Amino acid sequence: MDKNNVLALATLIMIIVGLVLIALGAFRYDDVAGWGFASVGIGFFAIAWVFNALKGRV
């Protein structure tokens, strides 16, 4: 595995974890904790976006 494949795999894992966190916030927790889970999930998307932008540059 080269570094681009590692970054692609990390991006995929971050997207999956972000989706799971947003789903937990939307469907499992109806109180203030749901907002926290959803915001952390959006943060995971932002980090995955950075990983995707680094492919081919590192």
C-alpha positions as CSV (number, residue, x, y, z in Angstrom):
1,M,0.0,0.0,0.0
2,D,1.3,3.4,-0.9
3,K,0.5,6.6,0.8
4,N,-2.3,7.5,-1.5
5,N,-4.1,4.3,-0.7
6,V,-3.6,4.8,3.0
7,L,-5.1,8.3,2.7
8,A,-8.0,6.9,0.6
9,L,-8.7,4.2,3.2
10,A,-8.5,6.8,6.1
11,T,-10.9,9.0,4.2
12,L,-13.4,6.2,3.8
13,I,-13.2,5.2,7.5
14,M,-13.6,8.8,8.5
15,I,-16.8,9.1,6.3
16,I,-18.2,5.9,7.8
17,V,-17.6,7.0,11.4
18,G,-19.0,10.5,10.6
19,L,-22.2,9.0,9.2
20,V,-22.5,6.7,12.2
21,L,-22.1,9.6,14.6
22,I,-24.6,11.8,12.8
23,A,-27.1,8.9,12.7
24,L,-26.6,8.4,16.5
25,G,-27.2,12.1,17.0
26,A,-30.3,12.0,14.9
27,F,-32.0,8.8,15.9
28,R,-30.6,7.6,19.2
29,Y,-30.3,10.7,21.4
30,D,-33.1,13.3,21.4
31,D,-31.6,15.6,23.9
32,V,-28.6,17.9,23.9
33,A,-26.2,14.9,23.4
34,G,-27.6,14.4,20.0
35,W,-26.4,17.8,18.9
36,G,-22.9,16.9,20.2
37,F,-22.8,13.6,18.3
38,A,-24.0,15.4,15.1
39,S,-21.4,18.1,15.4
40,V,-18.6,15.6,16.0
41,G,-19.8,13.7,12.9
42,I,-19.6,16.9,10.8
43,G,-16.0,17.4,12.2
44,F,-15.1,13.9,11.0
45,F,-16.4,14.9,7.5
46,A,-14.1,18.0,7.6
47,I,-11.1,15.9,8.5
48,A,-12.0,13.4,5.8
49,W,-12.2,16.2,3.3
50,V,-8.6,17.3,4.3
51,F,-7.4,13.7,3.9
52,N,-8.9,13.6,0.5
53,A,-7.3,16.9,-0.5
54,L,-3.9,15.6,0.6
55,K,-4.0,12.6,-1.8
56,G,-1.3,13.1,-4.4
57,R,0.3,16.0,-2.6
58,V,2.0,14.2,0.2
